Each structure stands twice: as structure tokens, then as C-alpha cells.
Amino acid sequence: MSLPGSEETKVLQANPTPGERIEGLDVWRVALMLGGLLLHGSLWQPPQPLFTVVGLVSSAFRMGCFFALSGLLCGMALRRRTLREWLVRRLVQIGLPMSFGWGVLCPSVLMLARWYPHAPVPLMFDWHHVWFLVALLMYAPATVALYRLDDRRGMIGNFATLVAAGSPAQLLLRLALASFVLMVWTRFLVYLIAPKLLVPMLGQAPNISGYLPLYLFGLAMARSPILGDTLWRSVRPAAAILAVVAALYTAVMLTAPMSPQTYQMHGLLRMVAAALCPPAAFALIYRSAIAMSKVHPLIKKLCDASLTIYLLHLPLLLALNAALAPLHWHPYIQFVVAIAMAGGLSYVTHVCIVRQVPLLSLIVNGRTESWPRLMGFRWSMLRART
């Protein structure tokens, strides 16, 4: 399957040789992750139309696209490393920041939430913004399993053949259906099995399971040009899906605003959107990432600091909102000021403290460059064993 002229060249660029990297993919992954600052900044404000829109847009596609991009980038990294080496690095890169988030940041948010009047009643335990690291850590064994099955049975090739026999729209809808089924079943199992006390604390479990197909699809794309080609050609159906969901959201919000009576309907709509929108948005983001020829140095610096910023921003946002509350500013003004200050302070902390201390760089930002020096371990030894 080929594309005319420059279009084919751009598609081939999405399958670089080992050592190459598409910087646009990193830019989009960081943008989607840092979009959480807007979402979290809106959660601790009085209800406003803008905050409702931010929540709807974020829940519709942000994290689903993030996991698809993460899968694709992991697949590209696996071109340069063995599965065992990648898995060990992954456990370090994700596991240590996750432990720092759970052990230090989540308790901090729990304590700060008691001081801010607009914060929801804190749960006994809440993984807050750290849940995406839990998901990535859980996806690591699935990565190994998929690649071993592909090596033994050609699973990715068989899937690519099935995709090539259909249309781009069918690919997007199949991915959406897989996500929706997993979300529904996980939510059902949580309510069926988990004790009532734990149900609110497992609110992200449907997302973790539902976004797994998108992550695995990203992994498969790194091994199959056919999948990248099909996604490249899916712009029109992707735009149509997003337009339909936007129209549906608008109609529901105008005819049945959020209330206790419409809560379940809005919840179902959000789940449908969270399944339908990520594959479609990923198709548009994929084309945009390939089209990026140059990335500004400032964006590269933000990419390097992104995990630190994302981990630290939540307790900072809560503390800043609590400090600004007595000023009684308009919610929009407080929203902008708190986000700007939290993001800025997180970045300064990364540059001035985290990046300067190898151990902090490893624990907070998942940077493994200092890992051999800290642990007396060389990755070359691991390569020799594999």
C-alpha cells in the first residue's frame, strides 16, 4: 500500500531507523500530560462554564492519546534495546517516580485539601495524578507479552493484515469499541467485587484498562508501517468522529444540564466520548507530529522537565489556591495565576534542584542517566547478559 509523492515520504518518516526520533511525538506527549495543569486547576474552583469545557475536553481524549503516544515511543525505544533491558529501565523510570508520588505527594495533597474550602472531601487514599504512572507500570508486562507473541506467532503482522483489509474508519471504531468494552467491564467488576469503601478510590481503574488497547496499538505501530499508513489516512473519519461527539456534548449540555437527575446520563456520555475520541484525536496528532520539522529549544527544555512539573504541580496548585482564596479574586483570575505560579515553581524546582542532584533526578524525573553511577551498575553488563 503506497501513497503518492511526498505523502508516502512523510509516512515513512514515522518509522525511523534505530537511533532516530520523531521529536513531534515527544512534544505532543508532553503537551497532553501538562494539559493536566489546566484540568487540575479547574477542579478546585467554583463552577464556571470554562471549567466545565476544560473537564469535558480533557476527559474526552487527553489521556487516551497520551497512552497511544507512549506506546508508540516505547516501541521505538525497543528498536534500540532488548526486551529485558527495556523492562529494567522502565521499572526504574516509572516505578521510582510513582513511589515518590504515592509516598510523598499524595499524602501532601491529602493534608492540603483540608485547608482549602473548594477542595472536595479527601478520600482515605487517592492516587490523584499519579494514576497514569500506575497504568504505565502495569502496561510494561503487556509490552513484553505482545512482543514475544509477535516474535513467535506474528501477532502484529496478522493484526496489520486485518487492518489493511478494512477502512481507516473501521480501525478507529474497533479501537474505540475495545476501549469502551474494557471500561464498562472494569467499572462493573469494581462495583461487584470491591468493598464499598474502596470503590471511590478505584475511580481510575476503568481508564487504566480502557486505554490499554490504545497503548498496545501504539506499540504495534512501531513494528508495522501498515498501521501507521492506515492511521495517516484516517484524518477525515477522525475529524467526523470528533465533530459528532462535540455536537452530542453541546446538545446534551443545552437540553439537559448537569444535575443529580442527569448525572448518570452525563457519566455514560463521558465514557462513550473517552472511548470514541482518543483514536480519532491520535490520528490527527500523529499527522501533526510528523509534520514538525523543528522544535524550539524552550520546548525541548519543557520536555525534559515535564515529569517533574506534572508530579509537583498538584500540591503546589492546592497550596496556592488556599493562599489566594482570602483575596476573593474572580475564579478565572485565580485559575490563571495559580496555574502560572505552580507551573513556574515546578520548572524552577526541576532546573535548580532536581536536575542538579542525580538521586532526585532519578526519583522525581525518572532520568536513568545517573542510575549506573548511583548503583554501581552499567547497562553494558546487562546487554552482555542478554
Secondary structure, DSSP 8 states (H G I E B T S, - for coil): ----HHHHHHHHHTS--TT---HHHHHHHHHHHHTHHHHHHHHTS---HHHHHHHHHIIIIIHHHHHHHHHHHHHHHTTTS-HHHHHHHHHHHHHHHHHHIIIIIHHHHHHHHTT-TTS----SS--GGGHHHHHHHHHHHHHHHHHHHHHHH-HHHHHHHHHHHS-HHHHHHHHHHHHHHHHHHHHHHHHHHS-TTTGGGGTTHHHHHHTHHHHHHHHHHHH-HHHHHHHHTTHHHHHHHHHHHHHHHHHHHHHS-S-TTTHHHHHHHHHHHHHHHHHHHHHHHHHHHHH-----HHHHHHHHHHHHHHHHHHHHHHHHHHHHGGG---HHHHHHHHHHHHHHHHHHHIIIIITTSHHHHHHHH--GGGHHHHHT--HHHHHHH-
